[in-house]
Amino acid sequence: MAEQPGVVVSYGGGEHRIVFPAGIELTELGGRIANTSTTRADNELESRAAPTTSLRQATKPLLVVNDHHRATPTAQILSVFDAADSELLDRCSYLVATGTHRVEHDDHLKAVFGHHLDRIRDRITVHDCHDRRQLEDVGVDQFGERFSVNHQLFDHDLVQIINSVEPHYFAGYTGGRKSLIPGLADIDTIARNHNLAVSLDCQPLRLDGNPVNEHLEAMVDQLAPTLPVVDSLQMVVGGDGEIASVYQGDLKSSWLKATADAHDHFAETVGQQFDVVLAILDPPLDNSLYQAQKGLENCQMAVADGGAIAVLAACPDGIGSPFFFDLALSWDRDANRPADGQPRFGMHKLARVNALTRRITVALLSNVSPADARTVFYEPITDLESWIADVLARPQSRNRVLVVRNAGHTVVSTRR
């Protein structure tokens, strides 16, 4: 008797073996390292990420870094800076670009700064988008509304941005301008920007014609002339955690070069759609359902009409954000909007998932309670193998299964 096909995937900090019914057509994607074309001959991190002359000469530099929700190897870059100039880290102040995220525990800071934390702790500020004392008005956006950013951007002689670039399911790509907005913006501006993501023109890998990206870029274009010198370090980080490429320079050009590498690294194209897609989330994007939605959005195009996608994310932090969960309690699923018709922060999350459920089954294997999963429009899974068998038993099934590792960054599209 032939052995049933199976795969081993990461889940909840360990490994989980999935056995599929016999006779399926199994495809596996994701988790690969960068193409050789994107890993430059100059592969020594010390030279690629060395501090610029302007940073080393600055008397009061500000380093803007990501929070613990992103796998940016910030501590590794700080080690490179420290090796090049042993006094540099002591001259710097540090600003954690959180957007709407919260940094609530010392472990969260440790995840960002690593062994450097104790040395620089008293010069770290965590951005709070709700705290008007941290904010300074900058300009007016396309809606005629004021937008603000953290005032520390204007209190230093140089701003050094450290970021990594991956596909983003509604902004096109992470990195670059997102360190400033939404990373260091006010809550109202972030809400206006994110609410644009109800449009299906907002897709991973797409910048032109993407309303979210265009709103961000227009605001950053207004902000840029008011800032001191800005140095940018943008990285592409492989599924194995290794830095594949580094670009330094001005914010926009360094970021655009990194987006080209990120596309080569993370974009996958398949020649067919699948009855079952398993989207496997890696840390830190598996920490909450709010973050794990990236895997759903990146892989849903590979699901055949009437098929199903399962997001595999343990979600130790649960839902991860009260905004969209509370909004779901009064959501009008038929009109796909808040029951009172008023736009609110978090509505893009619900609108996109609810729209997908009209075409495919959207399911979740996690530690989130079944009731909470259903509230935000996911079908909870208690037995993954039984769930897969049930989907493959549907009349239209062709027994095609796709497993996508590193689904929070791997974008799967179908060849037209």
ABEGO torsion letter per residue (X at the ends): XBBBBBBBBBBGGBBBBBBBBBGBBBBBBEGBBBBAAABBABABAAAAABBBAAAAABABBBBBBBBAABABBAAAAAAAAAAABAAAAAABBBBBBAEABBBABAAAAAAAAEAAAAAAAAABBBBBAABAAABBBABBBAAGBBBBBBAAAAABABBBBBBBBBBBAAAGBBEEAAAAOAAABBAAAAAAAAAAAABAABBBGBABGBAAAAAAAAAAAAAAAABBBBBBBBBBBBAAGBBABBBBEBAAAAAAAAAAAAAAAABBBBABBBABBBBBBBOAAAABAAAAAAAAAAAAAABBBGBBBBBBBAGAAEAGBAAAAAAAAABBAAAGBBAAGBBBBGAAAAAAAAAAAAABBBBBBBABBAAAAAAAGBBBBABAAAAAAAAAABAABAGBBBBBBGAAABBBBBBX
